[in-house]
Amino acid sequence: MKKSIEITAVDDEMANRAYALWLLNEFRALGFESRKAFVNVVMDYLPELNSFQGGCRLNNFWASREFGLSEELEKVLEHLKNS
């Protein structure tokens, strides 16, 4: 089931949240449909997040409570799409 959703962000915060959700959707489209699979693949590609604190940040991203990882996750996503 594919559905398109268009959001016009009213400010930068909402734009960052929408972009984070788009990134998460892209990871799920590549088969990383569980929190565990998402966290594991990101930790494999980003050793700086391969720690308890990094895992907490990734879990928060998955739960839409952390939005500061988008740039790093975009790089992982590009690497996964190109491999």
N, C-alpha and C positions, 0 to 999 in steps of 0.2 A: 504494500500500500504506500503510494507516494502522494504526498500532498504538498502543495506550495503555500508558503505563508510569507506575506510581505509585511514588513514592519518599518515604519518611518520613525526613527529614534528622535526623541525630543531634545536630547542632550548627549554629551559624550559618555556619560555613565551608562545610559541605555544602549548606546551603540556598542560599547564594550561588552555588555551582557549579551546582546544579540549575536555578536561575533563569536563569543565563547560558546554559545549554544550551537552555532553553525559548525564550529570546530568539533564539538562533541558529536554532532550528527555525522560528520565526515568520518570520524573514527568508527562509529557504529556501522556505517556503510561499508567499511573495510573489514568488518567481521569482529571487531572488538566491542561486543554487545554487553559485556558485563563489566562492572566496576573493576573486578580483579584483573581481567584481561587488559583493560585500558591502563591500569596502574603498572602492571608488569611490563607491557611493551614500552611505555614511556620511560620507566626506570632503566630498561635495557639501553635505550638510546640516549638518555640524559643521566649520566652517572652522578651529577650534582644533586639530583632528586632521589637518588637511591639511598634513602635514609628514612628514619622514622618521621622526621619533620617533613621531608619531601613527600613521603607517602600521605601524610596528613593533608598537605596542600593539594595533592592530586585527588584525594578523596573529596575534598571540599570543592574542587573544580567539577568533579563528576556530579556533585549534589547542587551545583550552581550557587556556591557560596564563595568561590575564589575566582577572580577574573584576571589576576596579574600574570598568568602563565601563558597567555595566548600566543605571544611571539615565539616562545620556546616550543610550544606544541605545534605551531604552524610548521616549524622546521622538521619536527618528527613526522608530521603528516606528509609533507612533501617527500621525505625520504622513503616512507612506506609506499607512497603512490608510485615512486620511480623504481622501486625494487621488485 
